[in-house]
Amino acid sequence: MPEPISIAPNAAQVDSPSYRLAALDKDFLLGDSMRGVRFLLEYAKAEEALRRWQIRSTIVVFGSARIREDGPGRHAFWYEQARRFGRIASERGGALRVGGDARDNVIATGGGPGIMEAANRGAIEAGAPSIGFNITLPTEQQPNAYSTPDLTFRFHYFAMRKMHLAMRANALVVLPGGFGTLDELFEILTLQQTGKAPLIPTVLIDEDYWRSVIKFESLIEHGMVNPTDADLFCFADDAEEAWTKLAARGVGRCKEEGLSP
């Protein structure tokens, strides 16, 4: 006869979810009451990695995830300009500094394909680190193969991802894109317009595209924005011109001239 299985008298207590260590209780951590803690975790995880890499400032590059290197029409041109800009900014902006120096103007993207991939690719071709701030989405979002692995992050909350994109930004370069790109562009412009973020140079590459999808003058004509709000951004035809305009605004001179990033 097999021995009867003995059940510890406190088995129900030990097996109860309330007895789990809080840090190991997935159901608890993913519950509504812990949303603020999850925000904090998403902030802290990326923050610690960026500090380990001594990344003091970034240049954020936005653009469509749907653009491909061999895409139709202007797609191939836009991809190449994002790639060229990633390399130019990394070589000239301070991302290559090593030793005790902080890194400035490190390329930061949303981490996915298309324009994001191209900018990260240009940075790695320059031998520089670059950042990918990925977001969990149903489609299109997988980390590209060019962001630095240690600096490839994944967020659940758009708000925290946007905060990390904005908080170290020394400049913003935006290539053609759709709803997501427009959301990110206007988020940064609104933060500057309302004084919630410092003024940083913002360059839109391919003026014909941008003027065809956004009637900036109409916003001014109808009194929706002030005429001076148009000074928050400028246009460039290509990657080299974009860098020239950023350099004219002091981007790339943080260490040499003691400028705050």
N, C-alpha and C positions, 0 to 999 in steps of 0.2 A: 504494500500500500504506500503510495507517495505521501510524503509529509505534507500536511496542510500548509498553505502559504500564509505566513503571518503578516499582518498589516500593522505597521507602526501605529500606535494610538494617536499620534499627531500628524498622520499622513494628510488629512484634509487641510490642515493648517500649512504644512510645507508646500502642498500643491496649489494653494490659493494664489491667484495673481497678485494679491496685496502683499504677499511675502517676498515677491521678486525684488531684487535690488533695483532701485529706480533707474539707474543708468543702463540696466540690461533689460528693462521692461519695454519692449517695442510697442505694445499696445498703448501703454501709458505715454511714451514719448511722442507717438503719432496722434494722440488725442487732441481735441480742441483746446484744452486748457494749457497745453504745452506749445502752442503756436509761437508765442514770444520767445521761448527757449530755442525753438528751431530757427527762428530768425537770428538769434545770437550765435548759434552754432555755425550757420552759413556765413555770417560775418567773420567769426573768429578763425575758422579753418583757412579761408583764403588769405586773411590778414597775416597770419603767422607765416605762411609760405612766402608771401611777397616781402615780408621783412627779412626772412632768411636770405633771400636773393638780393637784398639791399636795393629794392626798387623804390626809388623816391618819387618818380613821376613817369607818366605814360603819354603816348599819343594814341588816341582811340581812333580806330578805322571802322566805319560802318559801311554797309552795302548789302546788296541782295545775296541770299544763299543760292539763288537759281542761276547765277551767271557762271558759265563754264569757260575754261581756257580755249576750247574749240567751238564755242557757242556761235549762234547766228548773229548777223548784223554787227552792232557795236559791242556785243558781249565780250568778244575776244580782246578788244581794245581796252575795255573797262577792267577786265581781269589783269591784263598786262600792266596797266597803270597802277593798280593796287599792289601788284607784286613789285614793281619798280619803286613805288613809294616806300614799301616796307623795307626794302634794302637801303634806299637813300637815307631814310630817317635813322635807321639802325647804325649806319656807318658814320653819320655826321652828328647825331643827336646826343650821344653819350651812353648808349646802351651797351657798348663794348667795353666800358671801363671795368677794370678788375682790381683785385687787391682790396684796400681799405676804402676805396671810393664808392659812393652810392651810384646806382645806375639811373640815368635820366632818359626820358623820352622813349621808354621801352614800348614797342608796338603791343597794343591790346585790342583784341577783337572779341566778337561773340563766340569764337571758337569753332564755328561750323564750316560748311563748304562755301563755294562761290568767292565773293570778294573777301570774306574773312580768311579763307584758305590762302588766297593769293597774298594778302598782307603778311600773314604768318610765314608764308613760304619765302617771301623776300627777306624777312628778318633772318631766317635760318641760313639763307644763302650768304648773308653778310657775316655769319658766325655769331649772331647775337641771340639772346633769349627773347621770347615773346610769349604773350599771355593769351589764353583762350578762356573766356568766361561763358561757358556753355549753359544752356537752360534745357530742362526736360520738356520736350514737345512731342506731340503724336507723330509728326512727320518732319523730314528735312534736317533734324538736328542730331548729328553725330560729330564727335570731335574730329577735326581734320588732322592729317598726319604731320603737320608742320609746327604747331604750337609746342613749346617746351613741355615735356611730360610733367615735370614738377610744378608747372604753372598752368596746367590744364584743369580747370575747375568745372564743377557741375552744380547748378542751383535748381531748387524747386521754385523759389519765389522770384518773380520778375523784379520786385522792388529791391531786394537785396543785390541782385545781379546789377541792376542799374546803379545802385549806390557805389558798388565797387568799380564800375566803368567810369563813373564821374569823379570819384573822390581824389584820385591821383592825376587826373587828366591835365596835361599841360597844353593840349591842343586837340582839335577834333577835325578829322578828314572824312568826308562823306562822299561816297560814290553812288551811282544810281541804284535804287532799290524800291521796294514796295511798302506795304503797311508797316512792317517792322522797322525798316530804316527810317521812315517818316516819324514813327513814334519816338525812336531814339533821338533823332535830330531835334524835334520840337521839344522833347523833354529837356535837353541840354540848353536850348535857346531860351526856354521859359525860365529855367533856373537862373540864368544870367539876367534875363529881362526883369525878374522880380527881386534880384539881389540875393537870392538864396545860394548862389555859387559865384565864385570870382569870374571875371571876364577872361575868357581864353580865346585865342584865334580859332575860328571855324572856317574851313575851306570846303566848298562844294566843287567837286571835279566834274566837268562837262556842263558848262553853263546852258547850252541848248537843251539838254535833257531837263535840267531843273526848272528852267523858265517855261518849258512845255507842260510840266505837271503841276507847278505851283505858280499862281499869279501873284507874286509878291507885291507888285505895285497896286493891285486891287485891294489888298489888305490895308494898305496905307490910304488909298482913295476913299474907302468906306469907313475910315476911322477906327479900324479894328486894332491897328498897332500904330505907334508913333513913327514918323519918318526916321528918327534916330535909331529905331530898332533894326533898320536895314543895315546898320553898321556892325551888327553882331556877327555878320558872316560876309564872305566874299567868294568869288569864283576863280577857278583855275582850269586851264585846258588839259593839263597833264600832270604827271607826278613831279616833274622837275619844277614846274611853275608853282605847284602847291608847296613844295619845300621852300622855294625862294620867298613866298609870301609869309610862311611861318617864321623863317629865319629873320625876315625884316621886322617881325614882332618880338624878337628876342628868344624864340625857341631854339634850344641848342646851346645857350650861353649861361645856363644856370650856375655852373661851378666857376667858370672863368671870371664872371662879373659879379658873383655873389647874389644873383637874382633868386628870389624865392620861386620854387617850382609850382 
